[in-house]
């Protein structure tokens, strides 16, 4: 009898333990399913408008308050990724009525221009729009890059490839844009892009460097640019760390997010303010986690002539 009772109690205890473990396993599966649903269905479409002030020493009063919209990493053609965030980001930028728009690459995912990538006419109707190419824009066949540049041109976008442009903003003044081809594929030639410009920063005409990958900041002349604007990393795209800088918990869906010491946001490198935009699209798997898509508005502000250029997050 005693032995039978012990066996019965053992079976009851085993059933309780197994039942608890089964419930814990089910809870874990449910939590994972919810997180996956959020990463696939919700966060990729939660476009975050972010605002920054760029304090520039000696900025002419007429340029104080000039607003620059920065968009990047569209990845049109990524399998399973909707166009919702891209259209929403462009609409947000247009609603700001910026004085200037800059786009920093990866317009398509596979290096081939697609009609869906024709997103920018609404922006070109508001302000000058300038762009540089990214690594994914070079993934096609020979001649495909020309198709991308032509497609952007048809949308009113001027592409800079290792060159510069002096942009005249009516009733405001001039801004110099220096644009290099993608640094991550070693397509950049900053020396060629700067050719013909003064060796030192001209406070009357702030100079912005546009590049796809943020590593260009390590090769830029010290104290040369009012700001460097980049994308490429997607802010990590999939992260397990809420911190601004890279941590051991970073899990990125793209190499740039792990390899880059500048995964997102504001950095200051060699005296040059650097802004790394999280971008609007996705690469690899069509999901984001703790790295929501971003469209940025940068407002030029006049700083004392003795100060250093700096970026300030306003949101």
Wavefront OBJ file of the C-alpha trace (Angstrom):
o trace
v 0.000 0.000 0.000
v 2.724 2.450 0.959
v 4.637 1.694 -2.195
v 1.507 2.149 -4.307
v 0.821 5.504 -2.625
v 4.366 6.664 -3.252
v 4.104 5.697 -6.917
v 0.806 7.530 -7.221
v 2.188 10.643 -5.589
v 5.217 10.471 -7.890
v 2.975 10.304 -10.926
v 0.937 13.288 -9.738
v 4.115 15.320 -9.113
v 5.528 14.345 -12.510
v 2.301 15.389 -14.208
v 2.353 18.736 -12.383
v 5.973 19.387 -13.360
v 5.405 18.383 -16.958
v 2.272 20.494 -17.079
v 4.154 23.513 -15.720
v 6.918 23.014 -18.249
v 4.408 22.687 -21.037
v 2.742 25.924 -19.972
v 6.095 27.686 -19.795
v 6.987 26.390 -23.250
v 3.656 27.552 -24.640
v 4.105 30.953 -23.010
v 7.557 31.249 -24.565
v 6.254 30.304 -27.994
v 3.412 32.816 -27.658
v 5.807 35.595 -26.598
v 8.119 34.825 -29.511
v 5.157 34.849 -31.899
v 4.030 38.242 -30.591
v 7.530 39.730 -30.859
v 7.885 38.370 -34.388
v 4.493 39.788 -35.372
v 5.520 43.161 -33.958
v 8.882 43.083 -35.770
v 7.275 42.119 -39.088
v 3.925 43.918 -39.087
v 4.251 46.941 -36.810
v 7.722 48.384 -36.309
v 8.748 48.463 -40.019
v 5.761 50.765 -40.589
v 6.250 53.013 -37.511
v 8.138 55.816 -39.216
v 9.686 58.128 -36.635
v 10.141 61.783 -37.617
v 13.272 62.990 -35.842
v 14.462 66.571 -35.603
v 17.993 67.858 -35.187
v 19.648 71.247 -34.863
v 22.979 71.736 -36.621
v 24.854 74.502 -34.844
v 27.275 76.037 -37.330
v 29.877 78.681 -36.371
v 29.530 81.964 -38.214
v 26.472 80.881 -40.198
v 25.033 83.845 -42.136
v 21.782 85.110 -40.582
v 19.899 84.378 -43.805
v 20.767 80.662 -43.504
v 19.746 80.443 -39.847
v 16.596 78.323 -39.779
v 17.168 76.588 -43.137
v 15.609 73.111 -42.965
v 17.087 70.034 -44.611
v 15.156 66.762 -44.906
v 17.302 63.620 -44.867
v 15.960 60.263 -46.112
v 17.883 57.096 -46.854
v 17.845 53.307 -47.400
v 14.599 52.705 -49.281
v 15.464 49.199 -50.571
v 12.628 49.075 -53.059
v 12.238 45.463 -54.165
v 13.036 43.742 -50.852
v 10.952 40.581 -50.830
v 8.028 40.733 -48.419
v 8.558 44.410 -47.517
v 5.593 46.746 -48.075
v 5.980 50.242 -49.512
v 4.029 51.778 -46.638
v 6.979 53.178 -44.687
v 8.637 54.592 -47.798
v 5.567 56.523 -48.873
v 4.900 57.662 -45.311
v 8.475 58.901 -44.907
v 8.318 60.878 -48.158
v 4.945 62.345 -47.140
v 6.326 63.404 -43.749
v 9.311 65.077 -45.374
v 7.058 66.884 -47.851
v 4.806 68.125 -45.038
v 7.819 69.849 -43.447
v 8.243 72.005 -46.583
v 12.052 71.798 -46.316
v 14.438 74.156 -48.090
v 16.620 71.245 -49.252
v 16.278 67.454 -49.445
v 19.164 64.952 -49.356
v 18.958 61.210 -50.017
v 21.847 58.923 -49.066
v 21.494 55.755 -51.072
v 20.148 52.221 -51.387
v 17.176 53.262 -53.467
v 16.675 49.674 -54.670
v 17.571 46.369 -53.079
v 19.028 44.438 -56.005
v 20.676 47.120 -58.116
v 17.834 47.372 -60.644
v 15.626 50.438 -61.000
v 11.946 49.746 -60.425
v 8.952 51.974 -61.213
v 7.956 51.793 -57.512
v 11.160 53.645 -56.655
v 9.808 56.777 -58.364
v 8.872 58.366 -55.034
v 10.478 61.780 -55.086
v 8.615 64.079 -57.482
v 6.573 65.472 -54.586
v 9.798 66.474 -52.831
v 11.373 67.898 -55.988
v 8.317 70.132 -56.387
v 9.103 71.682 -52.995
v 12.889 71.949 -52.814
v 16.148 70.944 -54.538
v 16.785 67.218 -54.069
v 20.296 65.715 -54.132
v 21.388 62.102 -53.716
v 24.303 59.702 -53.489
v 24.206 55.985 -54.228
v 24.558 53.068 -51.809
v 26.013 49.587 -51.984
v 22.722 47.926 -53.020
v 22.459 50.353 -55.923
v 25.630 48.748 -57.324
v 24.425 45.143 -57.099
v 22.993 44.971 -60.616
v 24.496 44.350 -64.013
v 26.726 46.834 -65.851
v 24.554 49.718 -66.928
v 21.995 49.272 -64.160
v 23.554 52.101 -62.141
v 22.936 54.406 -65.107
v 19.279 53.346 -65.055
v 19.052 54.223 -61.346
v 20.624 57.639 -61.904
v 18.281 58.230 -64.859
v 15.273 57.154 -62.812
v 16.214 59.538 -60.040
v 16.798 62.333 -62.536
v 13.314 61.781 -63.953
v 12.054 62.301 -60.386
v 13.864 65.637 -60.146
v 16.795 64.245 -58.150
v 20.406 65.224 -58.876
v 22.911 62.454 -58.111
v 26.388 63.350 -56.890
v 29.112 60.774 -57.559
v 32.453 61.969 -56.193
v 31.658 65.554 -56.974
v 30.071 68.582 -55.357
v 27.336 71.110 -55.996
v 26.755 74.634 -54.741
v 23.034 74.822 -54.034
v 21.448 78.251 -54.160
v 18.516 78.640 -51.814
v 16.459 81.655 -52.907
v 16.511 84.536 -50.414
v 18.629 82.387 -48.092
v 22.107 81.856 -49.456
v 24.258 78.971 -50.642
v 24.968 75.526 -49.239
v 27.730 73.301 -50.605
v 26.980 69.592 -50.929
v 29.876 67.168 -51.357
v 28.691 63.719 -52.449
v 30.742 60.538 -52.682
v 29.816 57.181 -54.146
v 29.440 54.288 -51.718
v 32.357 53.993 -49.244
v 31.478 50.432 -48.204
v 32.299 49.232 -51.742
v 35.283 51.600 -51.979
v 33.574 53.573 -54.731
v 34.249 56.856 -52.937
v 36.817 59.454 -53.982
v 36.600 62.289 -51.498
v 39.607 64.057 -53.005
v 37.863 64.295 -56.377
v 34.639 65.407 -54.716
v 36.434 68.258 -52.933
v 38.441 69.340 -55.974
v 37.869 73.020 -56.664
v 36.591 73.840 -53.189
v 38.491 75.860 -50.569
v 40.697 73.779 -48.298
v 39.032 75.276 -45.230
v 35.408 75.610 -44.276
v 33.730 78.762 -45.556
v 31.393 79.999 -42.790
v 29.300 81.903 -45.340
v 28.625 78.685 -47.259
v 28.286 75.624 -44.975
v 29.500 72.375 -46.494
v 27.698 69.070 -45.959
v 29.205 65.714 -46.895
v 26.758 63.101 -48.196
v 27.765 59.433 -48.183
v 25.965 56.145 -47.826
v 28.229 54.456 -45.257
v 29.324 56.345 -42.122
v 32.914 55.075 -42.230
v 33.628 57.970 -44.584
v 33.844 60.118 -41.435
v 37.145 58.468 -40.514
v 38.680 59.546 -43.843
v 37.234 63.052 -43.951
v 39.537 66.016 -43.266
v 39.314 67.133 -39.665
v 37.003 70.056 -38.897
v 36.107 70.346 -42.589
v 32.342 69.831 -42.735
v 29.374 71.423 -41.026
v 27.993 67.847 -40.918
v 28.285 64.418 -42.523
v 24.968 62.730 -43.363
v 24.831 58.946 -43.885
v 22.659 55.846 -43.672
v 23.557 52.198 -44.469
v 23.273 50.644 -40.994
v 19.460 50.780 -40.642
v 20.190 51.565 -37.001
v 20.990 47.865 -36.621
v 17.551 46.835 -37.985
v 17.224 44.063 -35.396
v 18.644 44.858 -31.953
v 18.527 43.505 -28.433
v 20.067 46.637 -26.971
v 18.275 49.945 -26.387
v 21.525 51.885 -26.132
v 22.695 54.472 -28.655
v 26.152 53.014 -29.240
v 27.002 49.473 -30.250
v 26.943 46.914 -27.432
v 27.581 43.144 -27.171
v 23.795 42.687 -27.466
v 23.681 44.059 -31.016
v 22.133 41.594 -33.441
v 21.974 43.151 -36.882
v 20.388 41.821 -40.042
v 23.010 43.671 -42.086
v 26.781 43.649 -41.822
v 27.013 47.430 -41.519
v 25.101 47.487 -38.249
v 27.613 45.190 -36.558
v 30.813 46.340 -38.239
v 30.206 50.053 -37.934
v 31.162 51.883 -34.733
v 28.531 54.431 -35.790
v 25.316 52.379 -35.861
v 22.788 55.231 -35.499
v 22.232 58.800 -34.396
v 24.741 61.543 -33.640
v 28.498 61.097 -33.453
v 31.390 63.542 -33.672
v 34.377 62.208 -35.607
v 37.587 64.206 -36.124
v 35.724 67.423 -35.417
v 32.984 66.690 -37.960
v 29.405 66.096 -36.721
v 28.071 62.801 -38.125
v 24.399 61.842 -38.377
v 23.577 58.196 -39.142
v 19.937 57.889 -40.209
v 18.145 54.566 -39.532
v 16.550 54.702 -42.976
v 13.082 53.757 -44.176
v 13.400 50.304 -45.732
v 14.689 46.882 -44.755
v 17.313 44.504 -46.132
v 17.522 40.750 -45.737
v 14.465 39.809 -43.697
v 11.527 42.264 -43.878
v 11.503 43.160 -40.181
v 12.768 45.679 -37.638
v 13.150 45.529 -33.865
v 14.254 48.432 -31.639
v 15.297 50.254 -34.829
v 12.177 51.936 -36.255
v 12.391 53.637 -39.650
v 13.355 57.292 -39.610
v 13.001 60.465 -41.618
v 15.118 63.341 -40.298
v 14.758 67.109 -40.369
v 17.960 69.090 -39.759
v 17.654 72.800 -39.016
v 20.702 75.019 -39.481
v 21.392 77.243 -36.481
v 23.940 80.038 -36.063
v 26.628 79.364 -33.454
v 29.340 81.758 -32.237
v 32.328 81.943 -34.552
v 34.562 80.526 -31.796
v 32.373 77.439 -31.277
v 32.637 74.048 -32.982
v 30.002 72.579 -35.277
v 27.695 70.211 -33.447
v 24.475 68.310 -33.921
v 21.734 68.323 -31.291
v 18.803 65.923 -31.089
v 15.605 67.914 -30.529
v 13.025 65.117 -29.987
l 1 2 3 4 5 6 7 8 9 10 11 12 13 14 15 16 17 18 19 20 21 22 23 24 25 26 27 28 29 30 31 32 33 34 35 36 37 38 39 40 41 42 43 44 45 46 47 48 49 50 51 52 53 54 55 56 57 58 59 60 61 62 63 64 65 66 67 68 69 70 71 72 73 74 75 76 77 78 79 80 81 82 83 84 85 86 87 88 89 90 91 92 93 94 95 96 97 98 99 100 101 102 103 104 105 106 107 108 109 110 111 112 113 114 115 116 117 118 119 120 121 122 123 124 125 126 127 128 129 130 131 132 133 134 135 136 137 138 139 140 141 142 143 144 145 146 147 148 149 150 151 152 153 154 155 156 157 158 159 160 161 162 163 164 165 166 167 168 169 170 171 172 173 174 175 176 177 178 179 180 181 182 183 184 185 186 187 188 189 190 191 192 193 194 195 196 197 198 199 200 201 202 203 204 205 206 207 208 209 210 211 212 213 214 215 216 217 218 219 220 221 222 223 224 225 226 227 228 229 230 231 232 233 234 235 236 237 238 239 240 241 242 243 244 245 246 247 248 249 250 251 252 253 254 255 256 257 258 259 260 261 262 263 264 265 266 267 268 269 270 271 272 273 274 275 276 277 278 279 280 281 282 283 284 285 286 287 288 289 290 291 292 293 294 295 296 297 298 299 300 301 302 303 304 305 306 307 308 309 310 311 312 313 314 315
